[in-house]
């Protein structure tokens, strides 16, 4: 679950991490009032969307006074921001963050995430901030420091000290950096984060360190113990299909192709999409009904696929391990009886009760095409989508 920048900064501040003075708003008049109360010579107006690349897309503006803040807010709010992460359709800007501008001496980079290859959290740090970390990693991999750590020593000053001396900071700034790393690792673990990123982390003329930006992603599997954070989820940028999927507890990501996919298991779903591409088609989505899918979840998944206007055929690829094929078949039949299906549906069932599931589909009186292998199913779905 992604948090907006203003939400992340509120959490940062509660952990003693210094952030710029400011406030989040939903109206131009509110933006004007925030700037007027802050005072100062310059302000920054930042679009609050759950995507990166805002600056290049015009989602971050520098203003000289409260009047300029008001004008920029008028233009931003309600507009559609398009970045490399939003796709061509973009997202609507519903909120802004207005902050007093900070005089920057240096820009750094700092983040924490999980290195799944060795099953440990890792700190990524660089003396070069303010640029896309992917670009820096590609062009200057040696500029990024990686420090893995055991959660038991997360708040140890050892971590911050080891990194700080590689940043080329003054004695005062070094002390602040060490404290920041300790607080950030504490936040990362206590809030069940999958990512915390500050880019840029800035050093001011006064040798203080400020988190100029803030990104936080929360592990969805831990939301049951992060109820306060879960209540802050912004669903306004979700498509209707994504919102419905979250409601019924299935994983769905819209991609935009013409072959709708319903699969159980993330790995099988990825392989299914690969086979669709190999057959010359484009997957419309990633949809994982999970290992313990119920007939009701399968019915909901079917409805989600059929509500996508780009979908021209549906491929159901199920391996009956935990989820039995007869349960999946029953869900497909129930959905087909309740929803008018005018698209070709190709079904591949294998595993537990696969024969029973195929028999149920054959005797349902509904028009389904069955396939005996993944390759055959993918080719049939692509062929059907092109008609």
Secondary structure, DSSP 8 states (H G I E B T S, - for coil): -B--HHHHHHHHHHTT--B-SEEEESSHHHHHHHHHHH-SS-EEEEE--SSS-TTTTT-EEEESSHHHHHHHHHHHTT-EE--TTT-TT-EE---EEEEE---EEEEEEEEEEEETTTTEEEEEEES--SS-HHHHHHH-GGGEEEEEE-GGGTT-HHHHHHHHTTTT--HHHHHHHHHHHHHHHHHHHHTTEEEEEEEEEEEETTS-EEE-S-EEEE-GGGGGG-HHHHTT---TTS-HHHHHHHHHT-EEEE---SEEEEESSHHHHHHHHHHHHHTT--B-EEEE--TT--HHHHHHHHHHHHT-TT--EEEEEEEESSS-HHHHHHHHHHHHHHS---SEEEEEEEETTHHHHHHHHHTSSS--EE-SSHHHHHHHHHHHHT-
